[in-house]
Amino acid sequence: MADPTVEAWTRANAEYTDARAEEAWAKEEIDWGIWHVPESELRALPDVAGKDVVELGCGTAYFGAWLKKAGAARVVGVDPTLAQLETARRCNEQFGLGLELVEAYAEDVPLPDASFDLAVSEYGASIWADPYKWISEAARLLRPGGELVFLRNSTLVILCSPDEDVPATETLQRAQFEMHRFEWPDEGVEYHLSHGDWIRLLRANGFEILDLIEIQAPEDALTHKRYDYVSADWARKWPAEEIWVARKEA
Amino acid sequence: MPEPEYVALNRASWTLANAEYTDRAAREAWAQDEIVWGHWHLPERELGVLPDVSGKDVIELGCGTAYFGAWLKRAGARRVVGVDLTPAQLDTARRMDEEFGLGLELIEANAEDVPLPDESFDLVFSEYGASIWCDPALWIKEAARLLRPEGELVFMRGSTIRILCLPDEGPATDRLLIPQKGLYRIDWQEGDMAGADFHPPTAELFAILRENGFELVDFRELYAPDDAVDHEYYAQPSADWARKWPAEEIWRLRLRSS
């Protein structure tokens, strides 16, 4: 396995995501990000009842499981990390939700054009795939009028994150100019664009931007035990995560 | 609508700025042939963010000395109306308009409450005008009212990251000094001047725009060019800061037809 991102997620699955997959799949309520802010508060998703959904960078596919439980007709999870898909398959059998799980990169998905109503990504392709490749794939996979909803880190938290594996600071650690590809120690390769570049990329791929939600950590949130790239205190003052909602023009 | 209390403060600070700087800078700005953006004078021909203004009816909200309106008139706009709440700035604009013979219409009013009929413009424009000095909940609603269906709104303001890094005095730093939580109205004081400006973060401003029927067409974050030098008058981030982080941003939106 030469791909550092797949390597990092194979390790993360053994250390963490495999062991907590059942708990995540079992949850009844859809929530977002490391602070578990409920969808019922954020209202980022369209009604998924009867919809065909693809999750790009699904990991153990708990988000896809929630969407299937919320009424989606078909949910396909796509991920390049075999270990995570094996966990997803085990959960899928256990919960009997009938997800389809495909081993592939979100930059190059082996599925036909215009076959989905909704493409989602929660800390998936949204940060581990190159936006200049996966956004055009999402546009290709969606039917006209289909929606794209994804959660990523805020640009600000990336700017405030030092090169070392320590939480975000209150100082700008790097320039925003031409930000794009990031290699963190032992974390694989991530992609982070500025708001301006996201908007232009989405527009260039025929998306209308419907919403941008900057997520604030709740008052009672504690710093996440594993995902400690940002403290709860920081994320109460500045957004560390954001959700984009876009619609493919008909 | 009664005048909000920050309007008098902003009028006083712009009266002073007019005496200190903008009056004497007006002729050079009006005389310029090329449309440029912001403190680093980035040429529109490189950015390409404005719609074609030929034959269009344009209103500038918070026009100051109206040099941008003058450029749009010269670029072919049929009608250009400049709205500003500071008489001293409008006096300068009128003097320039006479000198250059461009036929702008200049109106003393608050962009939150413009005495002009609904659906009478194709383009609403603001460069460091209403875009920062007026309450977005009010002026964006006015912009939507003034526009014809499918009309466009283009405005420039400072970036959110610059606001977050602003100390009480002096240019932006590389530290987050202001929480983004609750960011909306900023009351400031600098020497003899005091005032209020408005800076909802990106997501909040976008939500206000969507609520008022606007669709986002383009969004540009502007950086200082390599050869930029610090501005002679405005307390800007240093050119060095603005090469790394965007100090200014341009929003372009279209009013949905339905």
Interface residues (C-beta under 8 A of the other chain):
Chain A: L156 L159 C160 E170 T171 L172 A175 Q176 F177 S194 H195 G196 I199 R200 R203 E208 I209 L210 D211 L212 I213 E214 Q216 R236 K237 W238 P239 E242
Chain B: I161 L164 C165 D174 R175 L176 P179 Q180 K181 P201 T202 A203 F206 A207 R210 E215 L216 V217 D218 F219 R220 E221 Y223 R243 K244 W245 P246 E249
